[in-house]
Amino acid sequence: MENDDNSNEDSTRPPLNPVRLSSVPAERISWCWPHRIAFGKLALLDGDPGLGKSTLIADLAARVTTGRPFPGGETTREPANALLVLMEDGLSDTVRPRLEALGADLDRVHCLGPETPVTLPEDMEQLAEIMEREHVKLLVLDPLRNVLSCNMGNDHDVREALGPLTALASKTGAAIVVVRHLTKGGSRVALYRGGGSIAVIGAARTALLLGKDPDDPQGRVLAVTKSNLGPIPPSLKLKVISAEGDVARLEYVGESAYSADNVLTAAVDSVKRSAFDEATAFLREFLANGPAHVNLIKKAATEAGHAWATVKAAKMRLGVESNKRKAANGAWVWELPPSGEQNGPARELPPEFQATPRANDNGSAPESGSGVADGREETKVANGARAALLGVMQERTSALEGQSATGPGKDDDKDEPGESAKVTGTDGRRR
């Protein structure tokens, strides 16, 4: 009986009818934004909160509704209608002022806001009816997580939810752009940094990433992460600037040598560099009054929130000497080199603590691993509790000679001897 039921279900499936490719008329891709967003296709915009994704979407809508050309592609066209599904911004106090500042044709902009939430795939039919009725050529869903009712982390659920959206783009000829936040993880590969399943970026025919410009803290870089429709275009530099009434608008300032992966690498490295600078300042201050037992340094570093691997990298940066003879009980101690010798000669830092590669002077993409930590700008430890802790620990290390309360620990013998041959500087002194 069970087999009969299955056979009945299978009989309702449409037959498979292959199409001879020679009978399919050839068509060129119709670009909304040349080489970045195509009509009739699904596109994805990734980025961290607060970088200007909503302003970028508003700028996109303004250009579509007025027919103005896009940066990096001077194609002009007839104005078209847009439907913005915005689940985070108020229409009256945020969306309208933003679009007005960007010069959008508000008569061509249709919106569904937080007051009328959209849920997909449940509302797909209604969405399709609106798009056909209003002749919409640009649909934006921002953010995707607030629109999809399925589990964003489940590949099967995401494909089932986005499949009808892809079909809707093809049927209406509209460009559909979904906006997604990046995860908090530290991946340097843009394809894997977006929230949810990999099926999201898999369904998109083009994917863009908005990130901070590694060369300008106030700047942004818009890079193409993937394109199934053609070659990857150059990344674009832009700035988010204030317009009248404290409304943000965009200013494109040329091309950037940074790829999507470069932008994410710089963002990840900046976090590590900040921790590295703090650990360097911590270690310099801790050793300012003389040599200190490695176990006390390790304990103080842990109390202050520094990873031991980062502190050891700071030790290399400062050229700190490891010495067993200065401790009466034979334990390892660390000591700053003589004044003027800090920051060199010291052994090469691990790659994760080296400076972020910058674009070359000729505008070419930076080579991976080409940066070297300069150590010229240190972050001072401003936390009062941390400073107090350092004071306590320095008192305990001031009488290090003959100290027996803190003997050599297993970490001392494990860490220091393995480094002794590796940290010799060009002057023959051990670092």
C-alpha positions as a printed Julia matrix, in Angstrom:
431×3 Matrix{Float64}:
  0.0    0.0     0.0
  2.85   2.3     0.87
  4.38   1.68   -2.54
  1.09   2.51   -4.26
  0.93   5.85   -2.42
  4.45   6.7    -3.52
  3.69   5.78   -7.09
  0.59   8.02   -7.07
  2.67  10.91   -5.76
  5.3   10.34   -8.43
  2.62  10.3   -11.14
  1.68  13.9   -10.3
  5.2   15.14  -11.06
  5.56  16.77  -14.47
  7.49  14.75  -17.04
 11.1   15.63  -17.77
 11.3   17.23  -21.21
 14.84  18.23  -22.2
 15.2   21.21  -24.52
 17.49  21.15  -27.52
 19.9   24.04  -26.88
 19.89  25.08  -30.52
 16.22  26.02  -30.09
 16.97  28.39  -27.19
 17.45  31.98  -28.39
 20.73  33.58  -27.25
 20.38  36.65  -25.0
 22.85  39.08  -23.53
 22.9   39.83  -19.81
 20.9   42.97  -19.06
 22.77  44.9   -16.38
 21.18  47.08  -13.73
 24.67  47.99  -12.48
 27.21  46.77  -15.06
 29.06  43.63  -13.92
 27.66  43.93  -10.4
 23.85  43.6   -10.38
 21.88  42.11  -13.28
 18.21  42.37  -14.21
 16.4   39.06  -13.92
 18.93  37.71  -11.42
 19.44  37.41   -7.66
 22.25  39.52   -6.17
 23.66  39.6    -2.64
 25.11  42.47   -0.61
 27.18  41.52    2.45
 28.64  43.79    5.11
 28.99  44.5     8.81
 26.41  46.73   10.53
 27.08  50.45   10.47
 29.2   50.58    7.31
 26.55  52.06    5.02
 24.74  49.12    3.41
 21.35  50.85    3.81
 22.73  54.04    2.25
 24.18  51.99   -0.61
 20.77  50.39   -1.19
 19.1   53.82   -1.15
 21.67  55.08   -3.68
 20.93  52.04   -5.85
 17.18  52.8    -5.74
 17.8   56.48   -6.51
 19.79  55.61   -9.64
 17.24  53.06  -10.86
 14.26  55.38  -10.37
 15.96  58.31  -12.1
 17.96  56.47  -14.77
 21.25  57.96  -13.57
 24.42  56.01  -14.43
 26.25  53.84  -11.93
 29.89  54.22  -10.85
 32.18  51.96  -12.82
 29.54  51.6   -15.56
 28.26  54.69  -17.3
 25.2   53.0   -18.82
 22.09  55.17  -18.63
 18.56  53.83  -19.08
 14.94  54.73  -18.69
 13.81  55.3   -15.09
 12.17  52.25  -13.49
 10.19  51.41  -10.37
 11.65  49.95   -7.18
 10.15  47.97   -4.29
 12.08  48.21   -1.03
 11.29  45.69    1.72
 13.06  47.28    4.7
 12.59  45.57    8.04
 14.87  47.73   10.21
 14.38  51.39    9.21
 11.38  53.65    9.71
  9.88  54.86    6.44
  9.02  58.4     7.54
 12.07  59.39    9.59
 14.83  57.4     7.91
 14.0   55.95    4.5
 12.26  58.96    2.92
 14.85  61.57    4.06
 17.66  59.29    2.87
 16.13  58.77   -0.58
 15.3   62.46   -0.94
 18.92  63.39   -0.14
 20.07  60.96   -2.84
 17.7   62.44   -5.42
 15.4   59.44   -5.87
 12.07  59.75   -7.69
  9.8   58.99   -4.73
  6.81  58.36   -7.01
  8.67  55.33   -8.34
  9.68  53.97   -4.93
  7.3   51.5    -3.24
  8.08  50.38    0.3
  7.12  47.72    2.8
  8.5   48.57    6.23
  8.53  47.18    9.76
  4.84  48.09   10.11
  3.93  45.57    7.36
  6.47  42.75    7.78
  7.08  40.4     4.87
  7.71  36.7     5.42
  9.08  34.42    2.72
  8.23  32.05    1.22
  4.73  32.53    2.72
  4.21  35.98    1.12
  5.81  35.13   -2.21
  2.55  35.24   -4.19
  1.6   38.65   -2.82
  5.09  39.95   -3.51
  4.89  38.69   -7.1
  1.5   40.38   -7.58
  2.86  43.73   -6.34
  5.89  43.51   -8.61
  3.79  42.74  -11.69
  1.18  45.38  -10.88
  3.72  48.15  -10.22
  6.16  47.04  -12.98
  8.98  46.77  -10.45
 12.5   46.42  -11.85
 14.38  46.51   -8.53
 13.41  44.53   -5.42
 15.46  44.87   -2.22
 15.07  42.65    0.85
 16.92  44.15    3.84
 17.94  42.23    5.84
 17.37  38.75    4.49
 17.35  37.17    7.96
 14.3   39.22    8.96
 12.4   38.15    5.86
 13.03  34.42    5.57
 10.94  32.26    7.87
 13.2   29.23    7.46
 16.34  28.25    9.35
 19.06  30.36    7.72
 21.67  27.77    8.67
 19.96  24.87    6.88
 21.05  24.41    3.26
 17.86  22.62    2.19
 15.55  25.18    3.8
 17.46  28.12    2.33
 17.4   26.65   -1.18
 13.66  26.03   -0.96
 13.09  29.6     0.22
 15.34  31.28   -2.33
 14.3   29.1    -5.28
 10.97  30.93   -5.79
 12.77  34.27   -5.37
 15.18  33.36   -8.16
 12.24  32.3   -10.33
 10.5   35.61   -9.57
 13.54  37.55  -10.77
 13.6   35.55  -14.0
  9.84  35.92  -14.6
  9.63  39.68  -13.94
 13.04  40.63  -15.31
 13.7   42.51  -12.05
 17.0   42.75  -10.24
 16.5   41.29   -6.76
 19.05  42.3    -4.12
 19.14  40.62   -0.7
 21.16  42.2     2.12
 22.98  40.12    4.7
 25.13  40.79    7.77
 28.53  39.18    8.17
 29.17  36.7    10.92
 31.38  37.53   13.91
 33.8   34.79   12.95
 37.31  35.59   11.79
 37.3   33.99    8.33
 39.32  35.9     5.76
 37.44  34.32    2.83
 34.51  36.48    1.78
 32.52  33.55    0.38
 32.18  32.06    3.86
 31.71  35.16    6.04
 28.03  35.88    5.42
 25.41  34.84    7.93
 23.53  31.59    7.39
 24.05  28.75    4.98
 26.5   28.8     2.08
 23.38  28.2    -0.03
 22.61  31.95    0.24
 25.64  33.06   -1.73
 25.3   29.95   -3.86
 21.87  31.08   -5.06
 23.07  34.61   -5.87
 24.48  35.15   -9.37
 26.56  38.08   -8.16
 27.65  38.93   -4.62
 29.06  42.21   -3.31
 30.89  43.03   -0.09
 30.96  46.45    1.58
 33.86  46.84    4.01
 36.24  49.37    5.52
 39.01  50.72    3.34
 42.31  49.41    4.83
 44.03  52.64    3.72
 41.37  55.04    5.05
 39.51  54.44    8.34
 36.7   56.72    7.12
 36.51  55.15    3.67
 34.74  52.11    2.3
 35.47  49.53   -0.37
 32.75  47.87   -2.44
 34.13  44.62   -3.86
 32.56  41.83   -5.87
 32.92  38.53   -4.02
 31.64  36.31   -6.84
 30.05  36.57  -10.27
 28.55  33.74  -12.28
 27.8   36.17  -15.1
 31.23  37.41  -16.12
 34.64  38.58  -14.92
 35.05  40.22  -11.5
 35.04  44.02  -11.96
 37.44  46.32  -10.09
 36.56  47.2    -6.51
 35.32  50.73   -5.86
 36.34  53.26   -3.22
 33.59  55.31   -1.62
 32.85  57.5     1.35
 29.7   57.86    3.42
 29.3   61.58    4.01
 26.71  63.75    5.71
 24.2   65.66    3.63
 21.72  68.33    4.69
 19.73  67.32    7.76
 22.34  64.8     8.94
 21.3   62.34    6.24
 24.07  60.15    4.81
 24.9   59.94    1.13
 27.62  58.24   -0.88
 30.56  59.65   -2.76
 32.46  57.31   -5.08
 36.13  58.25   -5.37
 37.59  55.77   -7.85
 38.82  52.19   -7.99
 40.51  50.18   -5.23
 43.22  47.52   -5.49
 41.65  45.54   -2.64
 39.59  42.43   -3.33
 36.79  41.21   -1.08
 39.19  38.82    0.66
 41.75  41.63    1.11
 39.14  43.79    2.81
 38.16  41.04    5.23
 41.8   40.15    5.93
 42.48  43.75    6.87
 39.43  43.81    9.17
 40.48  40.6    10.94
 44.09  41.76   11.21
 43.08  45.12   12.67
 41.49  43.33   15.62
 44.6   41.21   16.13
 46.86  44.25   15.76
 44.9   46.11   18.41
 45.33  43.21   20.83
 49.01  42.99   19.84
 49.6   46.69   20.53
 47.92  46.42   23.93
 49.98  43.35   24.82
 53.15  45.2    23.79
 52.28  48.17   26.01
 51.42  45.8    28.85
 54.72  43.95   28.64
 56.82  47.11   28.32
 55.14  48.59   31.39
 55.39  45.36   33.37
 59.14  45.1    32.74
 59.87  48.82   33.12
 61.16  48.41   36.71
 63.37  45.42   36.02
 63.32  41.69   35.23
 60.23  39.66   36.1
 59.53  35.98   36.62
 57.83  34.48   33.54
 55.13  32.87   35.7
 54.22  36.23   37.22
 54.1   37.81   33.76
 51.87  35.03   32.53
 49.52  35.36   35.48
 49.32  39.14   35.14
 48.73  38.86   31.4
 45.87  36.43   31.95
 44.35  38.71   34.59
 44.6   41.63   32.15
 42.92  39.65   29.36
 45.93  39.11   27.09
 46.42  35.82   25.24
 49.79  34.3    26.08
 50.64  33.79   22.41
 50.08  37.53   21.87
 52.31  38.41   24.83
 55.07  36.17   23.47
 54.77  37.91   20.1
 55.07  41.24   21.94
 58.21  39.85   23.6
 59.72  39.32   20.15
 58.71  42.8    19.04
 60.39  44.42   22.05
 63.48  42.2    21.89
 62.89  41.07   25.48
 65.67  38.87   26.84
 65.01  35.49   28.45
 67.52  34.79   31.21
 67.75  32.0    33.73
 70.84  33.2    35.57
 69.2   36.26   37.06
 66.85  34.11   39.14
 68.4   32.49   42.18
 66.09  29.48   41.91
 66.92  28.88   38.27
 63.56  30.02   36.93
 63.21  31.93   33.68
 62.87  35.7    33.85
 62.21  38.28   31.16
 64.03  41.58   30.93
 63.85  44.54   28.59
 66.98  45.09   26.5
 69.15  48.15   27.23
 67.55  51.47   26.37
 67.57  52.16   22.65
 67.61  48.5    21.68
 63.88  47.87   22.03
 62.13  46.85   18.84
 65.33  45.39   17.44
 67.14  43.33   16.67
 64.3   40.86   17.27
 63.21  37.75   15.48
 60.54  37.98   12.76
 57.0   38.09   14.08
 54.49  35.35   13.3
 52.42  36.17   10.17
 49.25  36.82   12.17
 50.96  39.71   13.98
 52.52  41.3    10.93
 51.02  44.44    9.46
 48.15  44.23    6.99
 49.43  44.33    3.39
 48.75  47.65    1.69
 48.14  48.37   -1.97
 51.35  49.02   -3.89
 52.22  52.51   -5.12
 51.43  51.49   -8.69
 47.87  50.58   -7.67
 48.37  46.83   -8.02
 46.93  44.41   -5.51
 49.12  43.86   -2.41
 51.11  40.67   -2.11
 50.04  38.32    0.65
 52.28  38.46    3.72
 54.3   41.46    2.5
 53.72  43.59    5.57
 56.08  43.85    8.55
 55.0   45.05   11.94
 56.53  48.48   12.56
 55.65  48.83   16.25
 55.82  52.62   16.11
 52.39  53.42   17.47
 51.64  51.7    20.72
 48.31  51.56   22.48
 48.65  52.66   26.09
 46.92  50.64   28.77
 44.26  52.95   30.15
 42.24  50.54   32.22
 42.52  51.51   35.9
 42.09  47.97   37.17
 44.78  46.76   34.85
 47.18  49.47   36.03
 46.51  48.53   39.64
 47.2   44.91   38.83
 50.51  45.82   37.24
 51.51  47.74   40.36
 50.81  44.75   42.57
 52.69  42.4    40.3
 55.69  44.73   40.06
 55.96  44.82   43.84
 56.07  41.05   43.85
 58.87  40.96   41.28
 61.05  43.74   42.71
 62.81  41.29   45.01
 63.16  38.56   42.4
 66.7   37.51   43.4
 66.45  34.72   45.91
 62.69  34.46   45.59
 61.45  31.01   46.45
 57.71  31.54   46.76
 57.29  31.19   43.03
 59.52  28.48   41.71
 60.08  27.42   38.14
 56.88  26.03   36.68
 56.4   23.55   33.93
 55.53  26.37   31.55
 58.96  27.95   32.1
 60.95  24.89   31.09
 58.51  24.15   28.29
 58.55  27.58   26.65
 61.94  29.16   27.11
 64.5   26.48   26.14
 62.68  25.87   22.87
 63.07  29.54   22.03
 66.66  30.05   23.1
 68.2   29.12   19.76
 65.61  30.99   17.76
 65.72  34.37   19.41
 69.38  35.2    18.96
 69.81  38.64   17.41
 72.51  39.74   14.99
 74.6   40.96   17.91
 74.77  37.44   19.34
 72.63  38.3    22.35
 69.71  36.1    23.18
 66.28  37.75   22.81
